[in-house]
Structure formats: C-alpha cells, structure tokens
Amino acid sequence: MDKAIEVKDLTKNYGKVEAIKGISFQVGKGEIFGLIGPNGAGKTTALRVISTLLQVTSGSIKVFGYDVTKQPDKVRECISYLPEEAGAYKNLSGRNYLEFMAEFYSKNAQQKKGIVEKGIKIAQLGERIKDKVSTYSKGMTRKLLLARALMINPKLAILDEPTSGLDVVNSQGIRRLIKSFAKSGTSILLSSHNMLEVEFLCDRISLIAQGLMVEGGSPQKLKEKYQVQNIEEVFMEAVR
C-alpha cells in the first residue's frame, strides 16, 4: 500500500494525562480512513498531532514520507485540516473569506482566481456567498469551511466531524463530495460520531477507546466479525 500516513506507537501526554497510549495505523493514498470512538477517546488529539498542531510525545508519524516532528513545514504543504470547532471571519462575506484564504496558497492572481472559483463551487451557497459570514447558519458556515479545506486540492484532507451542523440533504452532498475527492487521488482522514456517515464514506476504520486502538478494518469485515448489521453495533461491541 502506498502510504499517505504512517503512525507508529504514537503517544501524546498532557502533563500526567495520557491522551493517546501507543496507537499505530496507516492510511493509503486515495483512501478514506475513519477514526471513531467515544468522547475523550483521543481522536481529535490524534488529528491535531498529525496536522503538526500538537507535538508528539513518543512514537513517530510520517505524512507522504515526511516526519511531522522533523519536517513539519513539508507536512503542512501536503495537508488541509478542518477542525470540528473551526470558525470563519464573520465580518467578511463568504467570497471574501475564500479570497483571503486563497492568498496563502496562490502564486499569482490567476491561480488565486481558480482556487476561489473552486471554493465557491464546493460551498454551494448560491447568492449567499456574497453575504457576510455573520448572517450564515451553522450549516452554511460549515459548508464554507469545508470549501476552504478542499479548494486547494490537498494531498491529504484531515476532517474532524465534516458534516457537523448540516441537515440530511446537505450532509449527503458533502459525503458525495468527499468521495469524489478521494477518487481523484486525495487521501482523507476523518473523525465522525455519525456511524452512518462512517459506514458510507470509509474504506477502513480504526476504533479508539481511552487512548488505545481497540479494533480496525473495513466496515464490511468488522460487521462480519461481530455478526452485526451496522458499524454502530460494531462500535458498541468493540468499546464495551
């Protein structure tokens, strides 16, 4: 398997608290990989460490061969990270926000224009893209933020609760969008509490509980292993 991410024996401590206790997993190029588990399991901490926002306590992480500890700048060039609690600048319009963010990834005006146009297409906000973010619903803001994360065509998109705040119709649209990016070669690492979403999107998943990896594999194989009908039941059995 060509590796987008390779995590080996990762630990992360906050003082005396062990948030992650030696987890290992790999994500292939063009794969959608899910980290799932109960609240406080260590999922978001893992995403933040892989994104270079938190330091590794021990173990190692490589993103497309780059070590997150030794080569964080190289890693940041490959990734886009959407936190669950992310926000946008409320005094800007949706379009102005995308234009502002595109500045960081553009080498010239033409490239910036292309990035922004792609972001507007991804966001699917229609004429509301011209309105201030302060007037947006939570779901609209989430769509704008996802557009910001994907409009730069990252090699790896790290998405924490990608459809948080979205209704059923918009959630389905976002899931199809994520699938299409994976088919075009983008690797996706996501965390979600929505087990239907996980089952629909992910090629493989790992279940984390209390900072430990307790199970992993494709959704279908895990359902067969536990002789259950859905990933929610696998989740309940595995973390019990």
Protein Blocks (a to p, Z undefined) as FASTA:
>chain_A
ZZfbdcehiacdehjacfbgoiaddddehiacdddddehilpmmmmmmmnopaccfbdcd
deehiafklmmmlmmmmpccddfkbccdfkbcfklmmmmmmmmmccbfklmmmmmmmmmm
mnonojmlmpcfklpcfklmmmmmmmmmmmnopabdcdehklgoiafklmmmmmmmmmmm
mmnopacddddfblklmmmmpmbdcddeehiafbgcdfklmmmmnopabfklmmmmmmZZ
